Amino acid sequence: MSLPNLIYFLKNKVLQNTAFCALIVSCKAKTCGDNTTFLLYFLQFEECFLETKDDLTKLQKDGSLLFQQVPMVEIDGMKMVQTRAILSYIAAKYNLYGKDLKERAWIDMYVEGTTDLMGMIMYLPFQPADTKEKNLALIIERASSRYFPVYEKALKDHGHDYLVGNKLSWADIHLLEAILMAEECKPDILSAFPLLQAFKGRTSNIPTIKKFLQPGSQRKPPADEKFIANVRKIFNI
């Protein structure tokens, strides 16, 4: 089971924040043409990983982590913490956050829903073996009856390729990641959702996303026992 990659796709590069792993990402934006649209931006970034508990302690002691916890992203001269703050800043900076307050509110609602679902999936590998099967069944039930019906209806009612407005937003990227994670739990989980199947096909074939999903990219593999043990050791969980 992979941990979530909260991914932001620009023209040539992908910025990602993988829970527990990609703890510091230094980003520098560059333009390549008209700077009025995020499609003409790309990011250069460097991932830094915590390998030991001492790595985390060092960051905590030198003041890099505002609330003593990761993730942390260095961008625009700031050391940003708190996942939601990081993601909303990047979404706004690269025009992935709607054209007005109403669109932003819808994006927030859709993102909160996929965040809830991904949170359930993200912690599944760290749960005791005797409860894992029960929790997996709960994830599948919630995805199928609570979350995916909402996004299926949203695409139907909206009548566009995207959840909000008429272009790609943070909500679309978050939904794709939630779909990919849910399919790791149940490969045919979209069988009752034809519009979500089409949505996945469209967004997965955006060139930068397609490249990111291929072997050899910066996307992280499923968490194995060694990885889980190291995370438990670093974070005392």
Secondary structure, DSSP 8 states (H G I E B T S, - for coil): ----EEEEE-SS-EEEEETTTEEEEEEEEEE-S-TTSGGGEEEEEEEEE--SHHHHHHHHHTT--TTS-S-EEEETTEEEESHHHHHHHHHHHTT-S-SSHHHHHHHHHHHHHHHHHHHHHHTGGGS-HHHHHHHHHHHHHHIIIIIHHHHHHHHHHH-SSSSSTTS--HHHHHHHHHHHHHHHH-TTTTTT-HHHHHHHHHHHTSHHHHHHHSTTSS------HHHHHHHHHHHT-
